[in-house]
Amino acid sequence: MLYKLEVKLPQKIYPILIKKDIIKDICYEINKIYNSKRITIITDQNVGKLYVKALVDNLKSYGFDVYTIFIEPGENSKSIKVLTDVYNQLLDIGITRKALILAFGGGVVGDLAGFAAATFLRGIRYIQIPTSLLAQIDSSIGGKVAVNLPRGKNLIGNFYHPEAVFIDPSLLKTLPRRFLYDGMAEVIKYACIKDIDLFNKLMEVDIETDFDFIIHEIIYRCCNIKKEIVEYDEKESGERMLLNFGHTIGHAIERAFNYERFTHGEAVAIGMYCITKKSEDMGITKKGTADSIKELLVKFKLPYKLYQIDSDILIEAINLDKKSEDDYINLVLLREIGNSFMKKVKKEDIHLFLQNEM
Ligand SMILES: NC(=O)c1ccc[n+]([C@@H]2O[C@H](COP(=O)([O-])OP(=O)(O)OC[C@H]3O[C@@H](n4cnc5c(N)ncnc54)[C@H](O)[C@@H]3O)[C@@H](O)[C@H]2O)c1
């Protein structure tokens, strides 16, 4: 089954194709949108080891000249140093503006390769072929590309959309379990902010037996929500901020623990439960919502609580958030599952939204 979506922006329209084993027909899809010969695949060593040979052989059999750039797996590769290495390799290959880059990997590869494409020779075309769940439902769509600086994540970046996004759910078979559950936190986020039907489906599904079967639909629904939000608010001045549900506390937790103890998804999971529990206690959110979120998080092996952290440490970390405005922070809250809104909260009042013990 093929799911097809289109991201429609004033300056660009591009397709998102979701299909099991699409990786095997990818040359056919690339041929439809690219009529030059030179293709550079940027990938990391984990994904590279598993899938690059078949992809290269396939592309060559279609007459493309194919080059490959490998980066080390992991967040540390989203650095200026690795970016410079990538630029140098693109120069060695002799890439011109007519060339095409394939960003083939998880969110790290997508963000780095996308930023390289956005900036090299003032911009060359690229296609996202995301391979982690997080990348397939989130980071490959919407054109945000970035690298980190030692003083913070994603501090250098751009909005630069790909020519297409090709999503193959069967690639997730080799994704390590922890990263699969990490991505599930973002799936649960989409369900919480916009899709009660998806939330109920996730509650019903047996993750051991039905997961392969349902993952296709999960990816489609999440991509659809993301693309609609991006179409409405490309540069994140309003609606797109809803995607930050659970992220204000989540980012603060990641920062407070030096990005070591929790994955991004785990931190967001705790953030979603804690903010909802509090807003429920304040009478903003329908009773029982936090418990439903907790049930789903536990089902997908995600944490929902932090034990013994001083809320002052989190408040300090929240105040460092680059998304905060001068005196205010935009919190995303739920009225109930599937119904989210933004609340501007004075920084001095942020403690009201944190538990004494989280
Ligand atoms: N641009 C955006 O809008 C956006 C949104 C959310 C997150 N992000 C970024 O995404 C990054 C995180 O992405 P991620 O969670 O995909 O991390 P990642 O890219 O590091 O991938 C996670 C791990 O899984 C491995 N992997 C990926 N696909 C695999 C597969 N099919 N089989 C086996 N191993 C595989 C990778 O090698 C890596 O070790 C962060 O840098 C974050 O800032 C960007």
PDBQT file of the ligand as one rigid body, heavy atoms in Angstrom, charges set to zero:
ROOT
HETATM    1  N1  LIG A 401      14.555  18.844  11.894  1.00  0.00    +0.000 N 
HETATM    2  C1  LIG A 401      13.581  18.619  12.726  1.00  0.00    +0.000 C 
HETATM    3  O1  LIG A 401      12.462  19.093  12.561  1.00  0.00    +0.000 OA
HETATM    4  C2  LIG A 401      13.840  17.714  13.899  1.00  0.00    +0.000 A 
HETATM    5  C3  LIG A 401      12.766  17.271  14.679  1.00  0.00    +0.000 A 
HETATM    6  C4  LIG A 401      13.034  16.387  15.725  1.00  0.00    +0.000 A 
HETATM    7  C5  LIG A 401      14.340  15.969  15.978  1.00  0.00    +0.000 A 
HETATM    8  N2  LIG A 401      15.351  16.429  15.188  1.00  0.00    +0.000 N 
HETATM    9  C6  LIG A 401      16.723  15.985  15.413  1.00  0.00    +0.000 C 
HETATM   10  O2  LIG A 401      16.792  14.581  15.169  1.00  0.00    +0.000 OA
HETATM   11  C7  LIG A 401      17.927  14.067  15.855  1.00  0.00    +0.000 C 
HETATM   12  C8  LIG A 401      17.565  12.742  16.476  1.00  0.00    +0.000 C 
HETATM   13  O3  LIG A 401      17.179  11.846  15.454  1.00  0.00    +0.000 OA
HETATM   14  P1  LIG A 401      17.161  10.262  15.689  1.00  0.00    +0.000 P 
HETATM   15  O4  LIG A 401      16.454   9.959  16.945  1.00  0.00    +0.000 OA
HETATM   16  O5  LIG A 401      16.726   9.648  14.434  1.00  0.00    +0.000 OA
HETATM   17  O6  LIG A 401      18.697   9.953  16.006  1.00  0.00    +0.000 OA
HETATM   18  P2  LIG A 401      19.877   9.358  15.108  1.00  0.00    +0.000 P 
HETATM   19  O7  LIG A 401      19.898   9.943  13.771  1.00  0.00    +0.000 OA
HETATM   20  O8  LIG A 401      21.088   9.482  15.952  1.00  0.00    +0.000 OA
HETATM   21  O9  LIG A 401      19.457   7.824  14.967  1.00  0.00    +0.000 OA
HETATM   22  C9  LIG A 401      19.399   7.016  16.120  1.00  0.00    +0.000 C 
HETATM   23  C10 LIG A 401      20.317   5.787  16.009  1.00  0.00    +0.000 C 
HETATM   24  O10 LIG A 401      19.662   4.830  15.193  1.00  0.00    +0.000 OA
HETATM   25  C11 LIG A 401      20.531   4.415  14.148  1.00  0.00    +0.000 C 
HETATM   26  N3  LIG A 401      19.647   4.108  13.031  1.00  0.00    +0.000 N 
HETATM   27  C12 LIG A 401      18.850   4.969  12.331  1.00  0.00    +0.000 A 
HETATM   28  N4  LIG A 401      18.075   4.293  11.474  1.00  0.00    +0.000 NA
HETATM   29  C13 LIG A 401      18.384   2.994  11.618  1.00  0.00    +0.000 A 
HETATM   30  C14 LIG A 401      17.924   1.782  11.028  1.00  0.00    +0.000 A 
HETATM   31  N5  LIG A 401      16.925   1.772  10.131  1.00  0.00    +0.000 N 
HETATM   32  N6  LIG A 401      18.495   0.610  11.391  1.00  0.00    +0.000 NA
HETATM   33  C15 LIG A 401      19.483   0.598  12.323  1.00  0.00    +0.000 A 
HETATM   34  N7  LIG A 401      19.941   1.682  12.951  1.00  0.00    +0.000 NA
HETATM   35  C16 LIG A 401      19.406   2.860  12.595  1.00  0.00    +0.000 A 
HETATM   36  C17 LIG A 401      21.472   5.570  13.924  1.00  0.00    +0.000 C 
HETATM   37  O11 LIG A 401      22.676   5.125  13.349  1.00  0.00    +0.000 OA
HETATM   38  C18 LIG A 401      21.662   6.050  15.366  1.00  0.00    +0.000 C 
HETATM   39  O12 LIG A 401      22.615   5.260  16.011  1.00  0.00    +0.000 OA
HETATM   40  C19 LIG A 401      18.340  15.125  16.854  1.00  0.00    +0.000 C 
HETATM   41  O13 LIG A 401      19.532  15.714  16.428  1.00  0.00    +0.000 OA
HETATM   42  C20 LIG A 401      17.217  16.136  16.820  1.00  0.00    +0.000 C 
HETATM   43  O14 LIG A 401      17.665  17.448  17.087  1.00  0.00    +0.000 OA
HETATM   44  C21 LIG A 401      15.115  17.286  14.158  1.00  0.00    +0.000 A 
ENDROOT
TORSDOF 0
